[in-house]
């Protein structure tokens, strides 16, 4: 092979590799191949450590999932949060379900099925805000957002997809809006959603 062709091949590989991206962590269950939900409910974001992220994350997830056109109906975290404030049976069921997921890492199929029926959803989405802040790393100022997601088949309680990823935007003087960083991150993560 001539030197010119070697360089063409090397440059082609480098361009190809630079286009390859992925999530920091992603796990897809075997059931994902057959699961095509048309309705989805997103739980209010778990943002205990970064409460200022809750509102933006709840609205952004519903917005991005709706934009995809993959679902007939998306109930976002804000809408579900309003309903939880007035619907006691749903609130108690969701609280019990989330307690089991949090303490036991167990998605109770009876509870998830009940939530699916009560919210008319085939899939449930859990969102956790792992990081939402401005920081300095290696002398670079960054606006940084990190999220973890879980998609659950409501009827069976099975985790269909789990993912975690981080996005950072560097700046010199003007801080980037963390909601803008989050929107890019959510779009990237949703692009990896099993379809």
C-alpha positions, 0 to 999 in steps of 0.5 A, spaced: 500 500 500 502 506 498 504 512 503 498 516 500 493 510 501 495 509 508 494 516 510 487 516 507 486 510 511 488 513 517 485 520 516 478 516 515 479 512 521 480 518 525 474 521 522 470 515 523 472 514 531 471 522 532 464 521 530 463 515 535 460 517 541 457 514 547 454 514 554 458 514 560 454 508 562 448 504 558 445 497 559 439 495 555 435 489 557 434 483 552 426 485 552 428 492 549 428 489 542 420 487 543 418 493 547 415 499 543 411 503 548 407 508 545 405 512 552 410 514 557 410 517 564 416 521 567 417 521 575 418 527 578 426 528 578 430 525 584 434 532 585 435 531 593 442 534 592 441 539 587 433 541 588 434 547 583 435 542 578 428 539 579 423 544 575 428 545 569 429 537 569 422 535 569 420 540 564 426 538 559 425 531 559 417 532 557 419 537 552 425 532 549 421 526 549 415 529 546 419 532 540 422 525 538 415 523 536 416 516 538 410 516 543 403 518 543 403 521 550 408 523 554 406 525 562 412 529 564 415 530 571 411 537 572 404 534 570 405 528 574 407 532 580 401 536 580 397 530 580 401 527 586 399 533 590 391 531 589 391 524 588 392 520 594 392 513 592 397 514 586 401 518 591 401 512 596 403 507 590 408 511 587 411 513 594 411 505 596 414 503 589 420 509 589 422 506 596 423 499 594 427 502 588 431 506 592 432 501 598 432 494 595 433 496 587 427 492 586 422 494 581 415 491 584 411 489 578 405 489 582 406 497 584 409 499 577 403 495 573 398 499 578 402 506 576 402 504 569 394 503 569 393 509 573 397 514 569 395 510 562 403 509 561 406 503 558 413 505 560 415 509 566 421 513 566 426 515 573 430 521 573 436 522 578 440 528 578 447 526 579 450 533 578 448 540 577 453 545 578 459 550 576 466 547 577 473 548 576 477 542 573 484 542 571 484 550 571 477 550 566 471 553 569 465 548 567 458 548 567 456 541 569 450 536 569 450 529 570 444 525 570 442 517 571 435 514 567 431 508 568 426 506 563 421 501 566 416 497 563 410 498 567 406 492 566 412 487 568 416 492 572 422 490 568 428 495 567 428 496 560 434 501 559 439 504 564 443 510 563 448 515 566 452 521 562 455 527 564 455 534 559 460 540 561 460 546 558 466 551 559 466 558 559 471 564 561 466 569 564 459 568 562 456 562 565 452 557 561 445 556 563 445 549 566 438 548 563 441 549 556 447 544 558 441 539 561 437 540 554 443 538 550 445 532 555 438 529 555 437 530 547 444 525 547 441 520 552 434 520 549 438 519 542 440 512 545 434 510 548 432 503 545 427 503 539 
